[in-house]
Amino acid sequence: MSLVQVNFVSKKLTRAVTFNAIIPMKSDQPLKTLYLLHGAVGDHNDYLNETRIKRWALEKNLAVIMPAGENNFYIDQAFKNEYYGEFIAEELVAFTRKMFPVSNRREDTFIAGLSMGGYGALVNGLKYHETFSRIGAFSPGTFLTQLWDNPQSLADRRMFSLAFFDAIFNDISTIKDSDRDYYYLIDQLIAKKVEMPSIYLSIGKQDFLLENVRDFYHEIKNKPINIDYIEDDGAHDWEFWDRHLKKFIDWLPLESSQEELHSGNVSM
């Protein structure tokens, strides 16, 4: 297995960016790939520091790409000339497919994230449904309805102000019926009768986002969507995300690989 940190100049963000990549080496076939998005106030090192992602990637022969999204919710921000959605789903995918021995097939390409990254995985997985076949959303920020209907209540219970959300979304009133609106994206895909990515959606019963995620699920559960919804014990923390990242990887169409030599399996 190789663990690589890569720096390159992004045209979509007009600056240098950094991502981490886990690349198993025990395969003669192109690797299936997971693009894994961190949450707010995190960075590209979060999953390496807080979860057992290296072990699971090795066990399943899965390449994992972990970019930095800062606090920008992985959406395009034309007013800032920064296109985080295009960076994740177009530029980063194209760059990693050239750099590493990964598959270029939709059925082998997945996107997932937690909290802010769960929102980013949903909107970009749906918007770029021709690239991603499966989406993982752990404790995702599915609070758009609350942001529209009672924005102050959202700001009051989080570290971010309304000014923060306006700065990210360039006025929260512009989100609805746009490519930043997961309800709109789902309805558009249904109307076009195109193949929609399967979704793994999980939330902790002690998570402050529980009601938001429940509302999202109940709004879409009767639509023609392949979705697995899980409520489990846990809060908005790494103990829950570590557990459900493993469950998500087990849910993906992967096969166990022949184990590589590493410090955890040395034998005499």
Secondary structure, DSSP 8 states (H G I E B T S, - for coil): -EEEEEEEEETTTTEEEEEEEEE----SS-BEEEEEE--TT--TTHHHHHS-HHHHHHHHTEEEEEE--TTSTT-EEGGGTEEHHHIIIIIIHHHHHHHSSB---GGGEEEEEETHHHHHHHHHHHHTTTT-SEEEEES----HHHHHH-HHHHHHTSS--HHHHHHHHTSGGG-TTSTT-HHHHHHHHHHHT----EEEEEEETT-TTHHHHHHHHHHHTTSS--EEEEEES--SSHHHHHHHHHHHHHHSS---------TTS---
